[in-house]
Amino acid sequence: MIQAGRLSEARLVSRQVLTQAPDQPDVLHLLGVIAQREGDHQQAADCVKQAIQAAPDVANFRMSLGISCKALFW
């Protein structure tokens, strides 16, 4: 869905998944990626931070957080 540019649909499905599994790190990260693509860097960072709390050893999550923070400050 994301590659096809259907961000709002991907966001909706992701939020539905979170109602069943609120700490699912991959979905939290996905919401961060969606927010990043939409230009909402603060929301992206917040979502990715939650993903990192749920799965602190996933390097890709930390990379996404770095991208969001860079966008926030530069």
All heavy atoms as TSV, in Angstrom:
chain	resi	resn	atom	element	x	y	z
A	1	MET	N	N	0.807	-1.192	0.000
A	1	MET	CA	C	0.000	0.000	0.000
A	1	MET	C	C	0.853	1.260	0.000
A	1	MET	O	O	0.522	2.210	-0.685
A	1	MET	CB	C	-0.906	0.015	1.237
A	1	MET	CG	C	-2.181	-0.725	1.086
A	1	MET	SD	S	-3.228	-0.554	2.533
A	1	MET	CE	C	-3.128	-2.206	3.159
A	2	ILE	N	N	1.916	1.247	0.791
A	2	ILE	CA	C	2.741	2.455	0.881
A	2	ILE	C	C	3.440	2.736	-0.443
A	2	ILE	O	O	3.454	3.873	-0.914
A	2	ILE	CB	C	3.755	2.337	2.030
A	2	ILE	CG1	C	3.021	2.404	3.363
A	2	ILE	CG2	C	4.789	3.451	1.968
A	2	ILE	CD1	C	3.886	2.240	4.553
A	3	GLN	N	N	4.010	1.702	-1.059
A	3	GLN	CA	C	4.691	1.909	-2.338
A	3	GLN	C	C	3.727	2.416	-3.402
A	3	GLN	O	O	4.126	3.115	-4.314
A	3	GLN	CB	C	5.374	0.619	-2.821
A	3	GLN	CG	C	6.640	0.301	-2.095
A	3	GLN	CD	C	6.403	-0.545	-0.853
A	3	GLN	OE1	O	5.296	-0.959	-0.564
A	3	GLN	NE2	N	7.457	-0.787	-0.108
A	4	ALA	N	N	2.465	2.064	-3.279
A	4	ALA	CA	C	1.465	2.504	-4.244
A	4	ALA	C	C	0.947	3.908	-3.928
A	4	ALA	O	O	0.115	4.429	-4.653
A	4	ALA	CB	C	0.294	1.519	-4.270
A	5	GLY	N	N	1.464	4.496	-2.832
A	5	GLY	CA	C	1.044	5.843	-2.477
A	5	GLY	C	C	-0.283	5.911	-1.738
A	5	GLY	O	O	-0.852	6.982	-1.574
A	6	ARG	N	N	-0.748	4.782	-1.269
A	6	ARG	CA	C	-2.033	4.742	-0.563
A	6	ARG	C	C	-1.785	4.866	0.934
A	6	ARG	O	O	-2.084	3.974	1.723
A	6	ARG	CB	C	-2.756	3.458	-0.930
A	6	ARG	CG	C	-3.096	3.436	-2.408
A	6	ARG	CD	C	-3.627	2.164	-2.989
A	6	ARG	NE	N	-4.127	1.163	-2.095
A	6	ARG	CZ	C	-4.097	-0.136	-2.372
A	6	ARG	NH1	N	-3.595	-0.565	-3.510
A	6	ARG	NH2	N	-4.570	-1.013	-1.515
A	7	LEU	N	N	-1.243	6.022	1.328
A	7	LEU	CA	C	-0.819	6.227	2.705
A	7	LEU	C	C	-1.992	6.253	3.679
A	7	LEU	O	O	-1.894	5.682	4.775
A	7	LEU	CB	C	-0.008	7.519	2.824
A	7	LEU	CG	C	1.281	7.558	1.995
A	7	LEU	CD1	C	1.966	8.902	2.161
A	7	LEU	CD2	C	2.217	6.430	2.374
A	8	SER	N	N	-3.069	6.894	3.314
A	8	SER	CA	C	-4.203	6.973	4.246
A	8	SER	C	C	-4.800	5.586	4.486
A	8	SER	O	O	-5.197	5.263	5.608
A	8	SER	CB	C	-5.261	7.948	3.753
A	8	SER	OG	O	-5.747	7.577	2.496
A	9	GLU	N	N	-4.828	4.770	3.457
A	9	GLU	CA	C	-5.328	3.402	3.620
A	9	GLU	C	C	-4.386	2.585	4.499
A	9	GLU	O	O	-4.824	1.848	5.386
A	9	GLU	CB	C	-5.490	2.738	2.256
A	9	GLU	CG	C	-6.130	1.381	2.313
A	9	GLU	CD	C	-6.324	0.764	0.934
A	9	GLU	OE1	O	-6.173	1.460	-0.085
A	9	GLU	OE2	O	-6.628	-0.439	0.888
A	10	ALA	N	N	-3.091	2.726	4.280
A	10	ALA	CA	C	-2.103	2.020	5.098
A	10	ALA	C	C	-2.189	2.463	6.555
A	10	ALA	O	O	-2.083	1.643	7.473
A	10	ALA	CB	C	-0.700	2.265	4.552
A	11	ARG	N	N	-2.390	3.767	6.776
A	11	ARG	CA	C	-2.529	4.282	8.137
A	11	ARG	C	C	-3.754	3.685	8.814
A	11	ARG	O	O	-3.711	3.256	9.975
A	11	ARG	CB	C	-2.610	5.799	8.150
A	11	ARG	CG	C	-2.638	6.395	9.546
A	11	ARG	CD	C	-2.842	7.891	9.632
A	11	ARG	NE	N	-2.162	8.667	8.618
A	11	ARG	CZ	C	-2.724	9.105	7.486
A	11	ARG	NH1	N	-3.982	8.824	7.214
A	11	ARG	NH2	N	-2.050	9.819	6.617
A	12	LEU	N	N	-4.872	3.645	8.095
A	12	LEU	CA	C	-6.113	3.104	8.646
A	12	LEU	C	C	-5.945	1.637	9.048
A	12	LEU	O	O	-6.319	1.235	10.161
A	12	LEU	CB	C	-7.247	3.254	7.636
A	12	LEU	CG	C	-8.603	2.689	8.055
A	12	LEU	CD1	C	-9.142	3.432	9.266
A	12	LEU	CD2	C	-9.577	2.773	6.897
A	13	VAL	N	N	-5.377	0.838	8.175
A	13	VAL	CA	C	-5.167	-0.584	8.467
A	13	VAL	C	C	-4.217	-0.745	9.647
A	13	VAL	O	O	-4.453	-1.565	10.547
A	13	VAL	CB	C	-4.648	-1.330	7.216
A	13	VAL	CG1	C	-4.207	-2.735	7.565
A	13	VAL	CG2	C	-5.715	-1.345	6.125
A	14	SER	N	N	-3.166	0.062	9.685
A	14	SER	CA	C	-2.196	-0.016	10.778
A	14	SER	C	C	-2.859	0.315	12.113
A	14	SER	O	O	-2.623	-0.361	13.117
A	14	SER	CB	C	-1.032	0.946	10.527
A	14	SER	OG	O	-0.330	0.563	9.381
A	15	ARG	N	N	-3.683	1.326	12.140
A	15	ARG	CA	C	-4.378	1.700	13.384
A	15	ARG	C	C	-5.351	0.605	13.815
A	15	ARG	O	O	-5.523	0.354	15.012
A	15	ARG	CB	C	-5.086	3.032	13.220
A	15	ARG	CG	C	-4.110	4.192	13.127
A	15	ARG	CD	C	-4.825	5.524	13.234
A	15	ARG	NE	N	-3.951	6.615	12.893
A	15	ARG	CZ	C	-3.051	7.160	13.702
A	15	ARG	NH1	N	-2.886	6.664	14.904
A	15	ARG	NH2	N	-2.306	8.172	13.306
A	16	GLN	N	N	-5.958	-0.074	12.859
A	16	GLN	CA	C	-6.847	-1.183	13.190
A	16	GLN	C	C	-6.064	-2.313	13.835
A	16	GLN	O	O	-6.518	-2.926	14.799
A	16	GLN	CB	C	-7.586	-1.665	11.948
A	16	GLN	CG	C	-8.632	-0.695	11.453
A	16	GLN	CD	C	-9.231	-1.099	10.113
A	16	GLN	OE1	O	-8.705	-1.953	9.403
A	16	GLN	NE2	N	-10.340	-0.471	9.761
A	17	VAL	N	N	-4.880	-2.590	13.304
A	17	VAL	CA	C	-4.030	-3.632	13.892
A	17	VAL	C	C	-3.646	-3.258	15.319
A	17	VAL	O	O	-3.655	-4.100	16.226
A	17	VAL	CB	C	-2.774	-3.875	13.028
A	17	VAL	CG1	C	-1.782	-4.780	13.739
A	17	VAL	CG2	C	-3.158	-4.470	11.676
A	18	LEU	N	N	-3.335	-1.978	15.540
A	18	LEU	CA	C	-2.923	-1.542	16.873
A	18	LEU	C	C	-4.042	-1.659	17.901
A	18	LEU	O	O	-3.755	-1.755	19.105
A	18	LEU	CB	C	-2.397	-0.108	16.833
A	18	LEU	CG	C	-1.013	0.067	16.223
A	18	LEU	CD1	C	-0.612	1.534	16.253
A	18	LEU	CD2	C	0.032	-0.781	16.938
A	19	THR	N	N	-5.292	-1.669	17.468
A	19	THR	CA	C	-6.372	-1.866	18.438
A	19	THR	C	C	-6.320	-3.273	19.026
A	19	THR	O	O	-6.716	-3.485	20.164
A	19	THR	CB	C	-7.767	-1.615	17.833
A	19	THR	OG1	O	-8.011	-2.558	16.790
A	19	THR	CG2	C	-7.897	-0.191	17.316
A	20	GLN	N	N	-5.806	-4.227	18.249
A	20	GLN	CA	C	-5.686	-5.613	18.713
A	20	GLN	C	C	-4.332	-5.885	19.376
A	20	GLN	O	O	-4.232	-6.733	20.255
A	20	GLN	CB	C	-5.872	-6.576	17.535
A	20	GLN	CG	C	-7.213	-6.462	16.859
A	20	GLN	CD	C	-8.364	-6.785	17.787
A	20	GLN	OE1	O	-8.317	-7.769	18.510
A	20	GLN	NE2	N	-9.379	-5.942	17.787
A	21	ALA	N	N	-3.296	-5.177	18.917
A	21	ALA	CA	C	-1.928	-5.382	19.429
A	21	ALA	C	C	-1.256	-4.020	19.576
A	21	ALA	O	O	-0.484	-3.601	18.719
A	21	ALA	CB	C	-1.154	-6.280	18.477
A	22	PRO	N	N	-1.558	-3.293	20.655
A	22	PRO	CA	C	-1.127	-1.894	20.774
A	22	PRO	C	C	0.381	-1.669	20.811
A	22	PRO	O	O	0.833	-0.561	20.520
A	22	PRO	CB	C	-1.780	-1.425	22.066
A	22	PRO	CG	C	-2.353	-2.606	22.721
A	22	PRO	CD	C	-2.391	-3.724	21.745
A	23	ASP	N	N	1.147	-2.661	21.152
A	23	ASP	CA	C	2.606	-2.487	21.235
A	23	ASP	C	C	3.333	-3.208	20.114
A	23	ASP	O	O	4.513	-3.542	20.252
A	23	ASP	CB	C	3.112	-2.984	22.596
A	23	ASP	CG	C	2.622	-2.122	23.740
A	23	ASP	OD1	O	2.491	-0.899	23.531
A	23	ASP	OD2	O	2.353	-2.660	24.817
A	24	GLN	N	N	2.670	-3.442	19.002
A	24	GLN	CA	C	3.291	-4.164	17.893
A	24	GLN	C	C	4.318	-3.241	17.232
A	24	GLN	O	O	3.959	-2.254	16.586
A	24	GLN	CB	C	2.210	-4.599	16.909
A	24	GLN	CG	C	2.460	-5.878	16.173
A	24	GLN	CD	C	3.677	-5.859	15.274
A	24	GLN	OE1	O	4.063	-4.842	14.728
A	24	GLN	NE2	N	4.293	-7.007	15.131
A	25	PRO	N	N	5.609	-3.532	17.408
A	25	PRO	CA	C	6.642	-2.598	16.965
A	25	PRO	C	C	6.681	-2.360	15.460
A	25	PRO	O	O	6.930	-1.230	15.024
A	25	PRO	CB	C	7.942	-3.216	17.466
A	25	PRO	CG	C	7.633	-4.640	17.746
A	25	PRO	CD	C	6.173	-4.708	18.057
A	26	ASP	N	N	6.432	-3.375	14.663
A	26	ASP	CA	C	6.486	-3.176	13.212
A	26	ASP	C	C	5.382	-2.231	12.738
A	26	ASP	O	O	5.600	-1.415	11.840
A	26	ASP	CB	C	6.386	-4.513	12.472
A	26	ASP	CG	C	7.618	-5.377	12.689
A	26	ASP	OD1	O	8.737	-4.836	12.634
A	26	ASP	OD2	O	7.451	-6.583	12.943
A	27	VAL	N	N	4.230	-2.322	13.358
A	27	VAL	CA	C	3.123	-1.447	12.970
A	27	VAL	C	C	3.391	-0.018	13.451
A	27	VAL	O	O	3.136	0.946	12.728
A	27	VAL	CB	C	1.781	-1.981	13.506
A	27	VAL	CG1	C	0.652	-1.025	13.186
A	27	VAL	CG2	C	1.490	-3.355	12.917
A	28	LEU	N	N	3.922	0.118	14.656
A	28	LEU	CA	C	4.286	1.451	15.146
A	28	LEU	C	C	5.326	2.091	14.224
A	28	LEU	O	O	5.229	3.272	13.881
A	28	LEU	CB	C	4.819	1.352	16.571
A	28	LEU	CG	C	3.784	0.982	17.628
A	28	LEU	CD1	C	4.472	0.559	18.913
A	28	LEU	CD2	C	2.828	2.132	17.866
A	29	HIS	N	N	6.299	1.297	13.804
A	29	HIS	CA	C	7.317	1.802	12.883
A	29	HIS	C	C	6.686	2.191	11.550
A	29	HIS	O	O	7.001	3.240	10.979
A	29	HIS	CB	C	8.408	0.741	12.675
A	29	HIS	CG	C	9.465	1.166	11.730
A	29	HIS	ND1	N	9.570	0.637	10.471
A	29	HIS	CD2	C	10.448	2.091	11.850
A	29	HIS	CE1	C	10.590	1.215	9.851
A	29	HIS	NE2	N	11.143	2.103	10.665
A	30	LEU	N	N	5.789	1.369	11.063
A	30	LEU	CA	C	5.110	1.668	9.802
A	30	LEU	C	C	4.349	2.986	9.880
A	30	LEU	O	O	4.393	3.790	8.952
A	30	LEU	CB	C	4.163	0.529	9.423
A	30	LEU	CG	C	3.401	0.688	8.121
A	30	LEU	CD1	C	4.358	0.799	6.943
A	30	LEU	CD2	C	2.449	-0.474	7.928
A	31	LEU	N	N	3.677	3.229	10.994
A	31	LEU	CA	C	2.983	4.507	11.165
A	31	LEU	C	C	3.978	5.668	11.140
A	31	LEU	O	O	3.680	6.740	10.615
A	31	LEU	CB	C	2.180	4.512	12.459
A	31	LEU	CG	C	0.886	3.708	12.420
A	31	LEU	CD1	C	0.299	3.568	13.819
A	31	LEU	CD2	C	-0.114	4.344	11.483
A	32	GLY	N	N	5.160	5.446	11.694
A	32	GLY	CA	C	6.196	6.465	11.627
A	32	GLY	C	C	6.656	6.722	10.210
A	32	GLY	O	O	6.856	7.873	9.802
A	33	VAL	N	N	6.817	5.680	9.448
A	33	VAL	CA	C	7.228	5.817	8.048
A	33	VAL	C	C	6.156	6.567	7.253
A	33	VAL	O	O	6.470	7.441	6.437
A	33	VAL	CB	C	7.513	4.426	7.419
A	33	VAL	CG1	C	7.703	4.523	5.916
A	33	VAL	CG2	C	8.731	3.790	8.081
A	34	ILE	N	N	4.905	6.254	7.514
A	34	ILE	CA	C	3.807	6.949	6.830
A	34	ILE	C	C	3.849	8.438	7.168
A	34	ILE	O	O	3.760	9.291	6.284
A	34	ILE	CB	C	2.450	6.323	7.207
A	34	ILE	CG1	C	2.340	4.911	6.632
A	34	ILE	CG2	C	1.295	7.198	6.726
A	34	ILE	CD1	C	1.196	4.094	7.199
A	35	ALA	N	N	3.978	8.756	8.450
A	35	ALA	CA	C	4.042	10.161	8.874
A	35	ALA	C	C	5.237	10.864	8.241
A	35	ALA	O	O	5.137	12.018	7.803
A	35	ALA	CB	C	4.107	10.243	10.396
A	36	GLN	N	N	6.366	10.170	8.163
A	36	GLN	CA	C	7.565	10.753	7.533
A	36	GLN	C	C	7.286	11.099	6.075
A	36	GLN	O	O	7.621	12.188	5.610
A	36	GLN	CB	C	8.729	9.763	7.636
A	36	GLN	CG	C	9.999	10.220	6.977
A	36	GLN	CD	C	10.690	11.329	7.742
A	36	GLN	OE1	O	10.556	11.417	8.952
A	36	GLN	NE2	N	11.416	12.169	7.062
A	37	ARG	N	N	6.666	10.189	5.373
A	37	ARG	CA	C	6.366	10.435	3.947
A	37	ARG	C	C	5.374	11.569	3.752
A	37	ARG	O	O	5.380	12.227	2.712
A	37	ARG	CB	C	5.859	9.163	3.286
A	37	ARG	CG	C	6.954	8.131	3.171
A	37	ARG	CD	C	6.640	7.106	2.166
A	37	ARG	NE	N	7.728	6.140	2.121
A	37	ARG	CZ	C	7.776	5.138	1.285
A	37	ARG	NH1	N	6.794	4.979	0.409
A	37	ARG	NH2	N	8.762	4.302	1.298
A	38	GLU	N	N	4.539	11.780	4.748
A	38	GLU	CA	C	3.576	12.874	4.670
A	38	GLU	C	C	4.152	14.197	5.172
A	38	GLU	O	O	3.470	15.213	5.122
A	38	GLU	CB	C	2.328	12.521	5.472
A	38	GLU	CG	C	1.552	11.380	4.861
A	38	GLU	CD	C	0.337	10.972	5.679
A	38	GLU	OE1	O	0.357	11.091	6.916
A	38	GLU	OE2	O	-0.640	10.522	5.052
A	39	GLY	N	N	5.379	14.159	5.657
A	39	GLY	CA	C	6.031	15.380	6.118
A	39	GLY	C	C	5.766	15.739	7.570
A	39	GLY	O	O	6.149	16.804	8.024
A	40	ASP	N	N	5.123	14.857	8.320
A	40	ASP	CA	C	4.869	15.100	9.744
A	40	ASP	C	C	5.995	14.448	10.541
A	40	ASP	O	O	5.849	13.347	11.075
A	40	ASP	CB	C	3.504	14.547	10.139
A	40	ASP	CG	C	3.089	14.948	11.549
A	40	ASP	OD1	O	3.952	15.426	12.328
A	40	ASP	OD2	O	1.906	14.776	11.873
A	41	HIS	N	N	7.111	15.147	10.628
A	41	HIS	CA	C	8.317	14.564	11.214
A	41	HIS	C	C	8.204	14.347	12.723
A	41	HIS	O	O	8.770	13.387	13.241
A	41	HIS	CB	C	9.524	15.435	10.872
A	41	HIS	CG	C	9.651	15.658	9.396
A	41	HIS	ND1	N	9.895	14.630	8.511
A	41	HIS	CD2	C	9.533	16.772	8.640
A	41	HIS	CE1	C	9.929	15.108	7.279
A	41	HIS	NE2	N	9.708	16.403	7.331
A	42	GLN	N	N	7.465	15.206	13.413
A	42	GLN	CA	C	7.285	15.003	14.849
A	42	GLN	C	C	6.474	13.742	15.117
A	42	GLN	O	O	6.826	12.938	15.971
A	42	GLN	CB	C	6.610	16.218	15.497
A	42	GLN	CG	C	6.511	16.103	17.016
A	42	GLN	CD	C	7.872	15.991	17.666
A	42	GLN	OE1	O	8.710	16.875	17.510
A	42	GLN	NE2	N	8.120	14.903	18.388
A	43	GLN	N	N	5.392	13.568	14.382
A	43	GLN	CA	C	4.579	12.359	14.529
A	43	GLN	C	C	5.395	11.122	14.171
A	43	GLN	O	O	5.300	10.097	14.837
A	43	GLN	CB	C	3.318	12.440	13.660
A	43	GLN	CG	C	2.423	11.227	13.742
A	43	GLN	CD	C	1.789	11.050	15.110
A	43	GLN	OE1	O	1.529	12.011	15.818
A	43	GLN	NE2	N	1.550	9.824	15.490
A	44	ALA	N	N	6.196	11.234	13.125
A	44	ALA	CA	C	7.049	10.116	12.722
A	44	ALA	C	C	7.991	9.734	13.851
A	44	ALA	O	O	8.112	8.555	14.202
A	44	ALA	CB	C	7.838	10.481	11.467
A	45	ALA	N	N	8.647	10.725	14.439
A	45	ALA	CA	C	9.587	10.455	15.534
A	45	ALA	C	C	8.866	9.833	16.725
A	45	ALA	O	O	9.371	8.880	17.337
A	45	ALA	CB	C	10.299	11.741	15.941
A	46	ASP	N	N	7.691	10.335	17.055
A	46	ASP	CA	C	6.937	9.794	18.186
A	46	ASP	C	C	6.568	8.328	17.969
A	46	ASP	O	O	6.715	7.502	18.871
A	46	ASP	CB	C	5.675	10.624	18.430
A	46	ASP	CG	C	5.976	12.032	18.919
A	46	ASP	OD1	O	7.112	12.294	19.377
A	46	ASP	OD2	O	5.064	12.873	18.828
A	47	CYS	N	N	6.096	8.004	16.781
A	47	CYS	CA	C	5.725	6.615	16.479
A	47	CYS	C	C	6.939	5.692	16.516
A	47	CYS	O	O	6.882	4.592	17.075
A	47	CYS	CB	C	5.057	6.523	15.111
A	47	CYS	SG	S	3.411	7.235	15.045
A	48	VAL	N	N	8.029	6.151	15.938
A	48	VAL	CA	C	9.234	5.312	15.887
A	48	VAL	C	C	9.806	5.133	17.288
A	48	VAL	O	O	10.295	4.051	17.630
A	48	VAL	CB	C	10.263	5.886	14.897
A	48	VAL	CG1	C	11.547	5.094	14.942
A	48	VAL	CG2	C	9.690	5.869	13.487
A	49	LYS	N	N	9.727	6.146	18.131
A	49	LYS	CA	C	10.188	5.999	19.524
A	49	LYS	C	C	9.394	4.911	20.234
A	49	LYS	O	O	9.952	4.121	21.000
A	49	LYS	CB	C	10.049	7.318	20.285
A	49	LYS	CG	C	11.093	8.342	19.931
A	49	LYS	CD	C	10.842	9.626	20.709
A	49	LYS	CE	C	11.726	10.749	20.249
A	49	LYS	NZ	N	11.405	12.013	20.948
A	50	GLN	N	N	8.095	4.854	19.982
A	50	GLN	CA	C	7.271	3.795	20.569
A	50	GLN	C	C	7.696	2.423	20.051
A	50	GLN	O	O	7.736	1.447	20.808
A	50	GLN	CB	C	5.800	4.035	20.265
A	50	GLN	CG	C	5.214	5.215	20.988
A	50	GLN	CD	C	3.762	5.449	20.608
A	50	GLN	OE1	O	3.208	4.796	19.711
A	50	GLN	NE2	N	3.134	6.372	21.287
A	51	ALA	N	N	8.014	2.357	18.763
A	51	ALA	CA	C	8.484	1.086	18.191
A	51	ALA	C	C	9.790	0.658	18.856
A	51	ALA	O	O	9.976	-0.515	19.167
A	51	ALA	CB	C	8.669	1.228	16.681
A	52	ILE	N	N	10.677	1.621	19.091
A	52	ILE	CA	C	11.961	1.315	19.727
A	52	ILE	C	C	11.748	0.837	21.162
A	52	ILE	O	O	12.433	-0.088	21.621
A	52	ILE	CB	C	12.900	2.539	19.667
A	52	ILE	CG1	C	13.338	2.770	18.218
A	52	ILE	CG2	C	14.111	2.356	20.580
A	52	ILE	CD1	C	14.064	4.085	17.990
A	53	GLN	N	N	10.808	1.439	21.864
A	53	GLN	CA	C	10.515	0.980	23.227
A	53	GLN	C	C	10.031	-0.466	23.223
A	53	GLN	O	O	10.366	-1.238	24.110
A	53	GLN	CB	C	9.467	1.875	23.881
A	53	GLN	CG	C	10.004	3.223	24.275
A	53	GLN	CD	C	8.937	4.120	24.877
A	53	GLN	OE1	O	7.732	3.932	24.649
A	53	GLN	NE2	N	9.370	5.108	25.631
A	54	ALA	N	N	9.255	-0.829	22.224
A	54	ALA	CA	C	8.715	-2.188	22.136
A	54	ALA	C	C	9.749	-3.195	21.647
A	54	ALA	O	O	9.685	-4.370	21.998
A	54	ALA	CB	C	7.490	-2.207	21.219
A	55	ALA	N	N	10.707	-2.721	20.830
A	55	ALA	CA	C	11.733	-3.617	20.263
A	55	ALA	C	C	13.050	-2.853	20.159
A	55	ALA	O	O	13.417	-2.389	19.078
A	55	ALA	CB	C	11.280	-4.133	18.904
A	56	PRO	N	N	13.753	-2.696	21.272
A	56	PRO	CA	C	14.941	-1.842	21.300
A	56	PRO	C	C	16.128	-2.335	20.467
A	56	PRO	O	O	17.040	-1.548	20.198
A	56	PRO	CB	C	15.303	-1.781	22.782
A	56	PRO	CG	C	14.608	-2.919	23.422
A	56	PRO	CD	C	13.416	-3.244	22.572
A	57	ASP	N	N	16.123	-3.576	20.055
A	57	ASP	CA	C	17.272	-4.120	19.329
A	57	ASP	C	C	17.147	-4.040	17.810
A	57	ASP	O	O	18.029	-4.509	17.098
A	57	ASP	CB	C	17.507	-5.578	19.738
A	57	ASP	CG	C	17.897	-5.699	21.202
A	57	ASP	OD1	O	18.499	-4.747	21.736
A	57	ASP	OD2	O	17.578	-6.735	21.815
A	58	VAL	N	N	16.099	-3.438	17.298
A	58	VAL	CA	C	15.901	-3.366	15.848
A	58	VAL	C	C	16.587	-2.109	15.314
A	58	VAL	O	O	16.131	-0.991	15.536
A	58	VAL	CB	C	14.401	-3.374	15.479
A	58	VAL	CG1	C	14.222	-3.294	13.969
A	58	VAL	CG2	C	13.732	-4.631	16.023
A	59	ALA	N	N	17.693	-2.313	14.630
A	59	ALA	CA	C	18.503	-1.194	14.138
A	59	ALA	C	C	17.747	-0.329	13.139
A	59	ALA	O	O	17.916	0.896	13.119
A	59	ALA	CB	C	19.789	-1.719	13.508
A	60	ASN	N	N	16.912	-0.918	12.331
A	60	ASN	CA	C	16.165	-0.168	11.325
A	60	ASN	C	C	15.268	0.889	11.966
A	60	ASN	O	O	15.075	1.968	11.413
A	60	ASN	CB	C	15.341	-1.131	10.464
A	60	ASN	CG	C	14.778	-0.474	9.238
A	60	ASN	OD1	O	15.444	0.321	8.591
A	60	ASN	ND2	N	13.543	-0.807	8.919
A	61	PHE	N	N	14.728	0.580	13.137
A	61	PHE	CA	C	13.889	1.546	13.835
A	61	PHE	C	C	14.718	2.771	14.224
A	61	PHE	O	O	14.281	3.909	14.094
A	61	PHE	CB	C	13.260	0.938	15.079
A	61	PHE	CG	C	12.277	-0.177	14.820
A	61	PHE	CD1	C	11.771	-0.910	15.877
A	61	PHE	CD2	C	11.850	-0.520	13.538
A	61	PHE	CE1	C	10.860	-1.933	15.685
A	61	PHE	CE2	C	10.947	-1.553	13.322
A	61	PHE	CZ	C	10.448	-2.259	14.409
A	62	ARG	N	N	15.914	2.537	14.716
A	62	ARG	CA	C	16.793	3.639	15.123
A	62	ARG	C	C	17.211	4.481	13.912
A	62	ARG	O	O	17.329	5.696	14.011
A	62	ARG	CB	C	17.987	3.109	15.882
A	62	ARG	CG	C	17.571	2.502	17.214
A	62	ARG	CD	C	18.722	1.965	18.021
A	62	ARG	NE	N	18.235	1.304	19.202
A	62	ARG	CZ	C	17.923	1.906	20.352
A	62	ARG	NH1	N	18.059	3.206	20.452
A	62	ARG	NH2	N	17.489	1.225	21.386
A	63	MET	N	N	17.409	3.829	12.794
A	63	MET	CA	C	17.737	4.580	11.580
A	63	MET	C	C	16.571	5.487	11.188
A	63	MET	O	O	16.761	6.652	10.854
A	63	MET	CB	C	18.062	3.622	10.427
A	63	MET	CG	C	18.466	4.351	9.150
A	63	MET	SD	S	18.833	3.225	7.798
A	63	MET	CE	C	17.195	2.672	7.373
A	64	SER	N	N	15.355	4.975	11.271
A	64	SER	CA	C	14.175	5.781	10.956
A	64	SER	C	C	14.042	6.957	11.918
A	64	SER	O	O	13.678	8.063	11.505
A	64	SER	CB	C	12.904	4.929	11.020
A	64	SER	OG	O	12.892	3.980	9.984
A	65	LEU	N	N	14.347	6.729	13.180
A	65	LEU	CA	C	14.292	7.814	14.150
A	65	LEU	C	C	15.314	8.892	13.787
A	65	LEU	O	O	15.013	10.088	13.847
A	65	LEU	CB	C	14.537	7.304	15.568
A	65	LEU	CG	C	14.504	8.365	16.662
A	65	LEU	CD1	C	13.164	9.087	16.699
A	65	LEU	CD2	C	14.817	7.721	18.016
A	66	GLY	N	N	16.489	8.473	13.379
A	66	GLY	CA	C	17.510	9.431	12.962
A	66	GLY	C	C	17.060	10.265	11.770
A	66	GLY	O	O	17.281	11.483	11.730
A	67	ILE	N	N	16.409	9.636	10.826
A	67	ILE	CA	C	15.903	10.360	9.649
A	67	ILE	C	C	14.858	11.389	10.074
A	67	ILE	O	O	14.881	12.536	9.622
A	67	ILE	CB	C	15.327	9.370	8.619
A	67	ILE	CG1	C	16.460	8.540	8.006
A	67	ILE	CG2	C	14.531	10.099	7.533
A	67	ILE	CD1	C	15.982	7.337	7.216
A	68	SER	N	N	13.967	10.992	10.969
A	68	SER	CA	C	12.934	11.918	11.440
A	68	SER	C	C	13.549	13.078	12.212
A	68	SER	O	O	13.163	14.236	12.019
A	68	SER	CB	C	11.921	11.189	12.323
A	68	SER	OG	O	11.212	10.244	11.565
A	69	CYS	N	N	14.487	12.778	13.079
A	69	CYS	CA	C	15.128	13.843	13.860
A	69	CYS	C	C	15.909	14.792	12.976
A	69	CYS	O	O	15.879	16.012	13.186
A	69	CYS	CB	C	16.028	13.232	14.939
A	69	CYS	SG	S	15.104	12.456	16.279
A	70	LYS	N	N	16.577	14.264	11.988
A	70	LYS	CA	C	17.312	15.125	11.067
A	70	LYS	C	C	16.343	16.077	10.363
A	70	LYS	O	O	16.615	17.275	10.223
A	70	LYS	CB	C	18.063	14.294	10.033
A	70	LYS	CG	C	18.847	15.120	9.045
A	70	LYS	CD	C	19.566	14.256	8.034
A	70	LYS	CE	C	20.269	15.138	7.018
A	70	LYS	NZ	N	20.845	14.367	5.936
A	71	ALA	N	N	15.206	15.552	9.935
A	71	ALA	CA	C	14.217	16.391	9.259
A	71	ALA	C	C	13.647	17.460	10.195
A	71	ALA	O	O	13.317	18.558	9.764
A	71	ALA	CB	C	13.097	15.524	8.695
A	72	LEU	N	N	13.545	17.134	11.477
A	72	LEU	CA	C	13.015	18.091	12.446
A	72	LEU	C	C	13.973	19.258	12.696
A	72	LEU	O	O	13.551	20.378	12.900
A	72	LEU	CB	C	12.744	17.402	13.780
A	72	LEU	CG	C	11.434	16.647	13.893
A	72	LEU	CD1	C	11.415	15.837	15.183
A	72	LEU	CD2	C	10.250	17.586	13.849
A	73	PHE	N	N	15.253	18.968	12.666
A	73	PHE	CA	C	16.229	19.965	13.091
A	73	PHE	C	C	17.000	20.615	11.957
A	73	PHE	O	O	17.746	21.552	12.178
A	73	PHE	CB	C	17.185	19.352	14.114
A	73	PHE	CG	C	16.459	18.921	15.367
A	73	PHE	CD1	C	16.280	17.593	15.647
A	73	PHE	CD2	C	15.922	19.869	16.226
A	73	PHE	CE1	C	15.603	17.195	16.806
A	73	PHE	CE2	C	15.244	19.484	17.370
A	73	PHE	CZ	C	15.082	18.140	17.657
A	74	TRP	N	N	16.848	20.101	10.729
A	74	TRP	CA	C	17.553	20.721	9.595
A	74	TRP	C	C	16.608	21.124	8.524
A	74	TRP	O	O	15.738	20.647	8.076
A	74	TRP	CB	C	18.620	19.799	9.034
A	74	TRP	CG	C	19.869	19.821	9.837
A	74	TRP	CD1	C	20.633	20.907	10.125
A	74	TRP	CD2	C	20.483	18.707	10.486
A	74	TRP	NE1	N	21.684	20.519	10.899
A	74	TRP	CE2	C	21.631	19.186	11.130
A	74	TRP	CE3	C	20.183	17.366	10.585
A	74	TRP	CZ2	C	22.469	18.379	11.854
A	74	TRP	CZ3	C	21.014	16.563	11.298
A	74	TRP	CH2	C	22.157	17.062	11.925
